């Protein structure tokens, strides 16, 4: 686990490639970037350009082909498997395009499941914490409901509550508004900024939606295998 002190995610000369049809295909080439805790970023680019892969590398889910990603002074590549798992569990909150909730578990138990498995706190402590976070994301009174009783927008709010359960330093979100209508997407972005203010985390999200991207502090785009600043007009 990274210390509670504010950190940056530093991307140093990162390249990513894979083999397809016997040929090496490059997604990213010698990318450099710094993501600061407490600030918000949008990652844009056409489908298949590598946005999800880049976010997965930032979160330690996928490895770089070359280069390194550091949390503060700690390189993900030099961490043990246990250290990387701790990083993902404690310092990074993940949200995906779909909420990925377990249908047979209550909303509260979806939010607290990882910490239940990890142990260390009583069920009542975790349940109270889950209820409090659900209240914060606007789902007061929903703790004991099942996921299929909620709208897609509400399910994404549950996913957000789950992602911030450990008070992460960064929230990494892969197309979090893609399955929502315009009103639901805007409500989610407003909530993200509120959570950022309350918890002091950095937000890095990928999106195709210019309206979503414009509300982030900085917009970046993956094109020609590079990550570059992008101005939305």
C-alpha positions in Angstrom: 0.0 0.0 0.0 1.2 3.5 -0.9 1.5 6.0 2.0 -1.3 8.4 2.7 0.8 11.3 1.4 -0.3 12.8 -1.9 1.4 11.1 -4.8 1.7 11.4 -8.6 1.4 8.6 -11.1 4.4 8.9 -13.4 4.5 7.3 -16.8 8.1 7.0 -18.1 8.9 6.0 -21.7 6.0 3.4 -21.7 5.4 1.3 -24.8 2.9 -1.4 -25.2 2.7 -3.9 -28.1 1.1 -7.3 -28.8 1.4 -10.0 -31.4 -1.6 -10.5 -33.8 -1.5 -12.7 -36.8 2.2 -13.3 -36.4 3.0 -9.5 -36.4 3.9 -7.2 -33.7 1.3 -4.4 -33.3 2.1 -1.3 -31.3 -0.5 0.5 -29.2 1.7 3.0 -27.4 5.3 4.1 -28.1 7.5 5.8 -25.4 4.6 7.6 -23.7 5.5 10.1 -20.9 2.9 11.7 -18.6 2.3 12.7 -15.0 -1.1 12.4 -13.3 -1.4 14.3 -10.1 -3.5 13.3 -7.1 -6.4 15.7 -6.7 -6.7 16.5 -10.4 -8.9 15.1 -13.1 -8.0 13.8 -16.5 -9.9 12.5 -19.6 -8.3 10.1 -22.0 -9.8 10.2 -25.5 -9.2 8.4 -28.8 -10.9 6.2 -31.3 -12.0 2.7 -30.5 -9.2 0.2 -30.4 -6.5 2.8 -29.9 -5.5 1.5 -26.5 -7.4 3.6 -24.0 -8.5 0.7 -21.8 -5.1 -0.9 -22.1 -3.5 2.3 -20.9 -5.8 2.6 -17.9 -5.2 -1.1 -17.0 -1.4 -0.4 -17.1 -1.9 2.6 -14.8 -3.8 0.4 -12.4 -1.3 -2.4 -12.4 -3.6 -4.9 -14.1 -1.5 -5.1 -17.3 2.2 -4.7 -17.6 4.2 -2.4 -20.0 6.2 -3.9 -22.8 8.9 -1.3 -22.0 9.2 1.6 -19.7 7.7 2.0 -16.3 4.9 3.4 -14.3 5.6 4.8 -10.8 3.3 5.6 -7.9 5.4 8.3 -6.3 8.9 6.6 -6.2 7.6 3.1 -6.5 7.7 1.3 -9.8 4.8 -1.1 -10.4 7.1 -3.4 -12.4 9.4 -3.8 -9.4 6.6 -4.7 -7.0 5.9 -8.2 -6.0 2.5 -9.7 -6.9 1.4 -9.1 -3.3 2.5 -5.5 -3.5 0.6 -4.9 -6.8 -2.5 -6.5 -5.3 -2.2 -4.2 -2.3 -1.8 -1.2 -4.6 -4.9 -2.1 -6.6 -6.9 -2.9 -3.4 -5.9 0.1 -1.4 -4.6 2.9 -3.6 -6.6 2.6 -6.8 -10.4 2.5 -7.2 -11.7 1.0 -10.5 -14.9 1.7 -12.4 -15.8 0.1 -15.7 -18.4 0.8 -18.4 -20.7 -1.8 -16.8 -21.2 -1.8 -13.0 -20.3 -5.5 -12.7 -22.4 -6.1 -9.6 -23.1 -9.5 -8.2 -26.9 -10.0 -8.7 -27.5 -12.2 -5.7 -25.9 -9.9 -3.2 -27.4 -6.8 -1.7 -26.2 -3.4 -2.8 -24.3 -2.9 0.5 -22.7 -6.3 0.3 -21.5 -5.6 -3.3 -19.9 -2.4 -2.0 -18.2 -4.1 1.0 -17.4 -7.5 -0.5 -13.6 -7.0 -1.1 -13.1 -5.9 2.5 -15.2 -8.7 3.8 -12.9 -11.2 2.0 -9.8 -9.3 3.2 -11.0 -9.4 6.8 -9.9 -7.1 9.6 -13.2 -5.4 10.3 -16.5 -6.7 11.6 -19.5 -7.2 9.4 -21.3 -4.4 11.2 -18.4 -1.9 10.7 -18.2 -2.7 7.0 -22.0 -2.5 6.6 -22.2 0.9 8.3 -19.4 2.1 6.1 -21.1 0.8 3.0 -24.4 2.5 4.0 -22.6 5.8 4.5 -21.0 5.7 1.1 -24.3 4.8 -0.5 -25.8 7.8 1.1 -22.9 9.9 -0.2 -23.6 8.7 -3.8 -27.3 9.4 -3.5 -28.6 5.9 -2.8 -30.0 6.4 0.7 -32.3 3.6 1.7 -31.0 1.2 -1.0 -28.5 -0.8 1.0 -30.6 -4.0 1.2 -32.0 -3.9 -2.3 -30.7 -6.2 -5.1 -28.8 -4.7 -8.1 -31.6 -5.5 -10.6 -34.0 -3.2 -8.7 -31.8 -0.2 -9.7 -31.4 1.7 -12.9 -28.1 1.7 -14.8 -27.2 5.1 -13.5 -27.9 3.9 -9.9 -25.8 0.8 -10.5 -22.9 2.9 -11.6 -23.3 4.9 -8.4 -23.0 1.6 -6.5 -19.8 0.8 -8.5 -18.5 4.2 -7.5 -19.2 3.5 -3.8 -17.4 0.2 -4.1 -14.4 1.8 -5.8 -13.9 4.4 -3.1 -14.5 2.1 -0.2 -10.8 2.1 0.7 -10.4 5.8 0.2 -8.1 5.4 -2.8 -5.7 8.0 -4.0 -6.8 7.6 -7.6 -10.1 6.6 -9.3 -9.5 5.1 -12.7 -12.7 4.8 -14.7 -13.0 3.1 -18.1 -15.9 4.6 -20.1 -18.0 5.0 -17.0 -20.8 7.0 -18.7 -20.9 5.0 -22.0 -24.0 3.0 -21.0 -25.9 6.0 -19.6 -28.1 8.6 -21.3 -27.0 12.2 -21.4 -28.8 13.1 -18.2 -27.4 10.1 -16.3 -23.9 10.8 -17.7 -24.0 14.4 -16.5 -25.2 13.3 -13.0 -22.4 10.8 -12.7 -19.8 13.4 -13.7 -21.2 15.9 -11.1 -21.0 13.1 -8.5 -17.4 12.3 -9.5 -16.3 15.9 -9.0 -18.1 16.0 -5.6 -16.3 12.8 -4.5 -13.0 14.2 -5.7 -13.5 17.2 -3.6 -14.5 15.2 -0.6 -11.8 12.5 -0.8 -9.0 14.3 -2.5 -8.4 11.7 -5.1 -7.1 12.0 -8.7 -9.6 11.0 -11.4 -8.5 9.4 -14.7 -11.3 8.4 -17.0 -11.6 7.3 -20.7 -14.4 8.6 -22.8 -15.7 9.1 -26.3 -18.0 11.9 -25.1 -16.7 15.4 -25.6 -19.2 16.8 -23.1 -17.8 14.5 -20.5 -14.2 15.2 -21.4 -14.6 19.0 -21.3 -15.5 18.7 -17.6 -12.2 17.2 -16.7 -9.3 19.4 -15.7 -7.1 18.1 -18.6 -7.9 16.3 -21.8 -5.4 13.9 -23.4 -5.8 11.9 -26.6 -4.1 8.7 -27.8 -3.2 9.1 -31.4 -0.4 7.7 -33.5 0.7 5.6 -30.5 1.3 8.7 -28.4 -0.5 10.5 -25.6 -0.9 14.1 -26.4 -2.8 17.1 -25.0 -6.1 17.6 -26.8 -8.1 20.8 -27.1 -11.9 20.3 -27.5 -13.5 23.1 -29.5 
